[in-house]
Structures are given as C-alpha cells and as structure tokens.
Amino acid sequence: MSFGTSAASRLAGKTVLITGASSGIGRATAFEFANASGGDIKLILTARREATLVSIKEEIEKAYPKSKVVPIVLDVSKLSAIDAFVDNLPQEVKDIDVLVNNAGMVHGVDQVGSIAQSDIDIMFQTNVFGLIALTQKLMPIFKAKGKGDIVNIGSIAGREPYPGGAIYCATKAAVKSFTETLRKELIATRIRVIEVDPGQVETEFSVVRFRGDKDKADAVYKGVEPLIAEDIAEVIVFAVSRRENVVIADTLVFPSHQASALIMHRKL
C-alpha cells in the first residue's frame, strides 16, 4: 500500500525500531515502512531468530536500495538484555524516531486453576514487562527530541476477556492501561502514543498458542476470512505517517465477519 508523496516525505530518513520483526505483523510492518517511505528509511529489526532477520534485511535492501536495515537478536522477555541492546546500537541508528512494540505471544487455552506458572511468566515477561522496559529505556531519546512515535500492539483481548484467555487478556489489558497513561504523561510533547488492537489475524500466533499444533491453529480460521499481517501493518504505518499534530490514538481492527472477541460469523 502507498500513501502518496506526503506520507513518504513525513517518513523520509526516519529510524524505526520494530520488535518481534521476524514474522507476522512485525515483518509486514518492516516492509510497509520501506514501501511507504520509498525506501528512505532506517529499520532496526529485532526478534529471536537471527537467520530470519538477516533474510528480511537482504530482501528489503534489495527491493529498496536507499534503505538501511539493522537486524539484531533480542528476546524482550529477557529484561536484562534490554539495556545492553539499546546502549550498543550502531551509531547510525541510535536516534530512534519510531518504536513499534510488536513482540507478543500467547501460550495455551487453559482456564484459571489449570494454568501453568511458566505460561503465566512468559506471557507477562514478553507482552508486558519487556514492552515497558524497552519503552522506558528509549524514553530519554524521545524526550530529548521532543517528538516521535510509540506504537503499542494491543488486542481485542485487552478490551474483552474471554474464557481460556485469562492471562493473555490480562497482559493486553495491562498494555492498554500503560499506553493510555503514557499518552497522558506526554501530553505536553509531540511524542505520539498510538495503540493498534487487532481482532482475528492469521499469523504464527495461533501455532504458538497451541504449542506447534498446526491442525488446531488452522481450525481457528475455519469458515472465516481473517485479517492478514499486512492489514495491521498498513494501519500502523498510516498512523505514523500522519502530520505531527494528528494522533490516531486507538484503533480496533476487525475482519468483516467479527463483531467482538466472542461474536463471529462462520460459513461452515
């Protein structure tokens, strides 16, 4: 998707950090920033899978020769790694303009009373504590500039809890509260705080939820046409490429068959 020359000029030369960039929404967002900027962009792509990040770098830089892509291994659930990650960024990409807190995950569909502590820990470490730690570490950069964009990827689950999702829903509710607080704290600045809440999107997300069981993951989308990662990426880049005085603060994005976390029409 292209937003025209005005959007490209607003994105030109910016440095964008995307977490969870090796697949799904993060990967699609990297390509969308490259496309919407006409390739005049610097991308810091983080995830746990180094080979995948390197492949994305090569693909983007081949398609957009003006772009600069820096792939760096980072597991945001490892809070002790975040300080070193930011402190050791290459000089040419230290001055970050846009943070996309995309890394997130879900484990299992167990109900309260049967949820493994390890699942609770990893979901909160990744979805909440890692997001907060990275945002805090980068805040001095944004405040020194007096402007920039912080995009937090939430979920319909943060608005409407559902059975079997107690912990995941709680993590996304925490992201929503953190995001709204941050926006109010930064009201005297031009630092925009943006939340994008997807509904049903078909990515590797469900495969992780069902611990690698592809058949169970595929069953989630049976009889429906879910969103794809590119749909959310377009919303993210659209929000970031608005005039500095325009804040698309909160966006809920559904496929047409979905009306809430629990209300969906299936053609079976």
Secondary structure as the mmCIF struct_conf table of DSSP 4:
data_model
#
loop_
_struct_conf.conf_type_id
_struct_conf.id
_struct_conf.beg_label_comp_id
_struct_conf.beg_label_asym_id
_struct_conf.beg_label_seq_id
_struct_conf.end_label_comp_id
_struct_conf.end_label_asym_id
_struct_conf.end_label_seq_id
HELX_RH_AL_P HELX_RH_AL_P1 GLY A 4 LEU A 11
TURN_TY1_P TURN_TY1_P1 ALA A 12 GLY A 13
STRN STRN1 LYS A 14 ILE A 18
BEND BEND1 THR A 19 GLY A 20
TURN_TY1_P TURN_TY1_P2 ALA A 21 SER A 22
BEND BEND2 SER A 23 SER A 23
HELX_RH_AL_P HELX_RH_AL_P2 GLY A 24 ALA A 36
TURN_TY1_P TURN_TY1_P3 SER A 37 GLY A 39
STRN STRN2 ILE A 41 ALA A 47
BEND BEND3 ARG A 48 ARG A 48
HELX_RH_AL_P HELX_RH_AL_P3 GLU A 50 ALA A 63
TURN_TY1_P TURN_TY1_P4 PRO A 65 LYS A 66
STRN STRN3 LYS A 68 VAL A 73
TURN_TY1_P TURN_TY1_P5 VAL A 76 SER A 77
TURN_TY1_P TURN_TY1_P6 LEU A 79 LEU A 79
HELX_RH_AL_P HELX_RH_AL_P4 SER A 80 ASP A 87
TURN_TY1_P TURN_TY1_P7 ASN A 88 ASN A 88
BEND BEND4 LEU A 89 LEU A 89
HELX_RH_3T_P HELX_RH_3T_P1 GLN A 91 VAL A 93
BEND BEND5 ASP A 95 ASP A 95
STRN STRN4 VAL A 98 ASN A 101
HELX_LH_PP_P HELX_LH_PP_P1 ASP A 110 GLN A 111
TURN_TY1_P TURN_TY1_P8 VAL A 112 GLY A 113
BEND BEND6 SER A 114 SER A 114
HELX_RH_AL_P HELX_RH_AL_P5 GLN A 117 PHE A 124
HELX_RH_PI_P HELX_RH_PI_P1 GLN A 125 PHE A 129
HELX_RH_AL_P HELX_RH_AL_P6 GLY A 130 LYS A 145
TURN_TY1_P TURN_TY1_P9 GLY A 146 GLY A 146
STRN STRN5 LYS A 147 ILE A 153
HELX_RH_3T_P HELX_RH_3T_P2 ILE A 156 GLY A 158
TURN_TY1_P TURN_TY1_P10 ARG A 159 ARG A 159
BEND BEND7 GLU A 160 GLU A 160
TURN_TY1_P TURN_TY1_P11 PRO A 163 GLY A 164
HELX_RH_AL_P HELX_RH_AL_P7 ALA A 166 GLU A 185
TURN_TY1_P TURN_TY1_P12 LEU A 186 ALA A 188
BEND BEND8 THR A 189 THR A 189
STRN STRN6 ARG A 190 PRO A 198
BEND BEND9 GLN A 200 GLN A 200
STRN STRN7 VAL A 201 VAL A 201
BEND BEND10 THR A 203 THR A 203
TURN_TY1_P TURN_TY1_P13 GLU A 204 GLU A 204
HELX_RH_AL_P HELX_RH_AL_P8 PHE A 205 ARG A 209
TURN_TY1_P TURN_TY1_P14 PHE A 210 GLY A 212
HELX_RH_AL_P HELX_RH_AL_P9 LYS A 214 VAL A 220
TURN_TY1_P TURN_TY1_P15 TYR A 221 GLY A 223
BEND BEND11 VAL A 224 VAL A 224
STRN STRN8 LEU A 227 LEU A 227
HELX_RH_AL_P HELX_RH_AL_P10 ALA A 229 VAL A 240
TURN_TY1_P TURN_TY1_P16 SER A 241 SER A 241
BEND BEND12 ARG A 242 ARG A 242
TURN_TY1_P TURN_TY1_P17 GLU A 244 ASN A 245
STRN STRN9 ASP A 250 VAL A 253
TURN_TY1_P TURN_TY1_P18 SER A 256 HIS A 257
STRN STRN10 GLN A 258 GLN A 258
BEND BEND13 ALA A 259 LEU A 262
STRN STRN11 MET A 264 MET A 264
#
